[in-house]
């Protein structure tokens, strides 16, 4: 089994978080939400998007970035943003094959990650290439799917078992 965990930094749209929760259930991935959230976890939108899967989400909620990062290994954190040129294809997903989790971290739908995270983790930033002329970013739920499945593809295509 892989050891990827999805981290959403201050998500704003409940439907995206619900869809990501469903993705996490279907891929046996844990979901971390870092406050402030742009919605209540009791909202019907998050439950509708996550359907009946939401009750099965392995969910951890953190009061702040420092609350989350305090006990985590920096070398196992990978950040995804439009504010870098380094492709997600370069990300060392293979770090996710032992007991310690690998964290795939995404900013919110409006502002991305905080300026402090961009500065502190500049060497750990990756992007998903966009080929259209009028693109700013991918939908958050789609971006998480793309990144997570590239990691899963990489691990399982090499016969590695996390």
C-alpha positions as CSV (number, residue, x, y, z in Angstrom):
1,X,0.0,0.0,0.0
2,X,1.2,3.5,-0.8
3,X,1.7,6.1,1.9
4,X,0.4,9.4,0.4
5,X,-1.6,11.9,2.4
6,X,-3.4,14.9,0.9
7,X,-3.1,18.3,2.6
8,X,-5.4,21.2,1.7
9,X,-4.2,24.6,3.0
10,X,-7.3,26.7,3.8
11,X,-9.7,25.2,1.3
12,X,-12.5,27.6,0.3
13,X,-15.0,25.6,-1.8
14,X,-16.9,22.7,-0.1
15,X,-17.6,20.9,-3.3
16,X,-13.9,20.6,-4.1
17,X,-13.1,19.3,-0.6
18,X,-16.0,16.8,-0.8
19,X,-14.7,15.5,-4.1
20,X,-11.2,15.2,-2.7
21,X,-12.5,13.4,0.3
22,X,-14.2,10.9,-2.0
23,X,-10.9,10.5,-3.9
24,X,-9.1,9.9,-0.6
25,X,-11.5,7.2,0.4
26,X,-11.2,5.5,-3.0
27,X,-7.3,5.6,-2.9
28,X,-6.9,4.8,0.8
29,X,-5.3,8.2,1.4
30,X,-5.7,10.4,4.5
31,X,-7.0,13.9,4.2
32,X,-5.6,16.8,6.2
33,X,-7.5,20.2,6.3
34,X,-5.6,23.2,7.6
35,X,-7.7,26.1,8.9
36,X,-9.1,28.5,8.3
37,X,-11.7,26.7,6.1
38,X,-14.0,28.7,3.8
39,X,-17.0,26.6,4.9
40,X,-18.4,24.4,7.6
41,X,-17.8,20.7,7.5
42,X,-21.5,20.3,8.3
43,X,-22.5,22.0,5.1
44,X,-24.7,20.0,2.7
45,X,-22.4,20.9,-0.2
46,X,-19.4,19.0,1.2
47,X,-21.5,16.0,2.0
48,X,-23.2,16.1,-1.4
49,X,-19.9,16.2,-3.3
50,X,-18.4,13.5,-1.0
51,X,-21.7,11.6,-1.2
52,X,-22.0,8.7,1.2
53,X,-18.1,8.4,1.2
54,X,-17.6,11.4,3.5
55,X,-18.2,9.3,6.7
56,X,-15.3,7.0,5.6
57,X,-12.8,9.8,5.1
58,X,-9.7,9.5,7.3
59,X,-9.7,13.2,8.2
60,X,-7.5,15.3,10.4
61,X,-8.1,19.0,10.9
62,X,-5.4,21.3,12.0
63,X,-5.7,24.8,13.5
64,X,-2.8,26.2,11.5
65,X,0.2,25.4,9.3
66,X,2.5,25.2,12.3
67,X,0.1,22.8,14.0
68,X,0.3,20.5,11.0
69,X,4.0,20.9,10.2
70,X,5.4,20.7,13.7
71,X,5.8,17.0,13.9
72,X,6.2,16.2,10.1
73,X,9.4,15.5,8.2
74,X,10.0,18.4,5.8
75,X,11.7,16.1,3.3
76,X,8.5,14.2,2.8
77,X,6.4,17.3,2.0
78,X,5.7,18.3,-1.6
79,X,3.8,21.4,-2.6
80,X,1.8,22.0,-5.7
81,X,1.3,25.4,-7.2
82,X,1.2,27.5,-10.3
83,X,4.0,29.6,-8.9
84,X,6.9,27.5,-10.1
85,X,8.3,26.0,-13.3
86,X,9.3,22.6,-11.9
87,X,6.9,20.0,-13.2
88,X,5.1,17.5,-10.9
89,X,6.7,14.8,-13.1
90,X,10.0,15.7,-11.3
91,X,8.5,15.1,-7.9
92,X,10.2,12.1,-6.0
93,X,6.9,10.2,-5.3
94,X,9.0,7.1,-4.6
95,X,9.5,8.5,-1.1
96,X,6.0,7.2,-0.4
97,X,6.9,3.5,-0.2
98,X,7.9,3.2,3.4
99,X,6.2,3.7,6.7
100,X,6.5,7.4,7.0
101,X,3.8,9.4,5.0
102,X,4.5,11.6,2.0
103,X,2.4,14.7,2.1
104,X,1.0,16.2,-1.2
105,X,0.1,19.8,-0.2
106,X,-2.2,22.1,-2.1
107,X,-3.1,25.7,-1.6
108,X,-6.6,27.1,-1.7
109,X,-8.7,27.9,-4.7
110,X,-8.3,31.7,-4.4
111,X,-4.8,32.5,-3.3
112,X,-2.9,29.2,-3.3
113,X,-0.4,28.7,-0.5
114,X,0.6,31.4,2.0
115,X,3.6,33.7,1.0
116,X,5.5,32.1,3.9
117,X,5.1,28.6,2.5
118,X,6.2,29.8,-1.0
119,X,9.3,31.2,0.6
120,X,10.1,28.5,3.1
121,X,9.5,25.6,0.7
122,X,10.5,27.0,-2.6
123,X,12.7,24.0,-3.3
124,X,9.8,21.6,-2.8
125,X,7.3,23.3,-5.2
126,X,6.0,21.6,-8.2
127,X,3.4,22.5,-10.9
128,X,1.1,20.7,-13.3
129,X,1.9,22.1,-16.8
130,X,-0.9,23.9,-18.6
131,X,-1.0,23.9,-22.4
132,X,-4.0,26.1,-23.1
133,X,-3.6,29.8,-23.8
134,X,-6.2,31.1,-21.4
135,X,-5.4,29.1,-18.3
136,X,-4.7,30.3,-14.8
137,X,-5.0,27.0,-12.9
138,X,-6.7,23.7,-12.7
139,X,-9.7,23.0,-10.5
140,X,-8.3,22.0,-7.1
141,X,-10.1,18.6,-7.0
142,X,-8.7,17.8,-10.5
143,X,-5.2,18.9,-9.5
144,X,-5.2,16.7,-6.5
145,X,-6.4,13.7,-8.7
146,X,-3.7,14.4,-11.3
147,X,-0.9,14.6,-8.7
148,X,-2.0,11.6,-6.6
149,X,-2.5,9.3,-9.5
150,X,0.9,10.2,-11.0
151,X,2.4,9.2,-7.6
152,X,0.4,5.9,-7.6
153,X,1.3,5.2,-11.2
154,X,5.0,5.7,-10.5
155,X,5.0,3.5,-7.4
156,X,2.8,0.7,-8.8
157,X,4.4,0.6,-12.3
158,X,7.7,-0.1,-10.7
159,X,6.3,-2.9,-8.6
160,X,6.9,-1.0,-5.4
161,X,4.5,-1.6,-2.5
162,X,4.3,1.2,0.0
